[in-house]
């Protein structure tokens, strides 16, 4: 995936994610907005670097029943609802433009290329990050930077209340 600003990336339900925050949003407001939308199962957002390093992430998406067993740099678990048989991988540029301007949409033109076709329903999403971009090193596998594993469940557990791995 060739992203714009990759300090934060996410996976979003374009049908349910309420993207607009304010024309003059502050980072604290945006992060709180992400957290609120994550609790509702509309989006999952991840801070990918502490050093501001941009990277074209290799993302492997799987839909299955088995949990991720490989060793990795770090992992997270969240929940998302699929309503239109699709989700989108999104970058910080896409998220911030839509947060600032009501006429901007998620996904934007760049991120619309990163559509995930997936059956409607609720999903537990396991995210394993193998590549630590800040240290330029892999932990576990080298074939992908990030693995997103979608496991269908009967309901969402609102366990994610803030951006994963966020240092702000």
FENHUHU-V221383 format. One record per backbone hydrogen bond with DSSP energy under -0.5 kcal/mol. CO is the residue of the C=O (numbers start at 1). NH is the residue of the N-H. If there is no record, write none. Layout:
CO	NH
CO	NH
//
This chain:
1	3
4	6
5	92
5	93
7	48
7	49
8	92
9	46
10	90
11	44
12	14
12	88
13	16
13	17
17	19
22	25
26	30
27	31
28	32
29	33
30	34
31	35
32	36
33	37
34	38
35	39
36	40
37	42
37	43
38	41
41	81
42	13
44	11
45	164
46	9
46	48
55	57
57	59
58	60
58	145
58	146
59	61
60	148
62	150
71	141
74	129
76	127
78	125
80	123
82	121
85	118
87	116
88	12
90	10
91	95
92	96
93	97
94	98
95	99
96	100
97	101
99	21
99	22
101	104
105	107
108	112
110	113
111	114
114	89
115	117
116	87
116	118
121	82
122	153
123	80
123	125
124	126
124	151
125	78
126	128
126	149
127	76
127	129
128	130
128	147
129	73
129	74
130	132
130	139
131	133
132	135
132	136
132	137
137	132
139	73
145	130
145	131
146	60
147	128
147	149
148	62
148	150
149	126
149	151
150	64
151	124
153	122
156	158
157	159
159	161
163	166
164	47
//
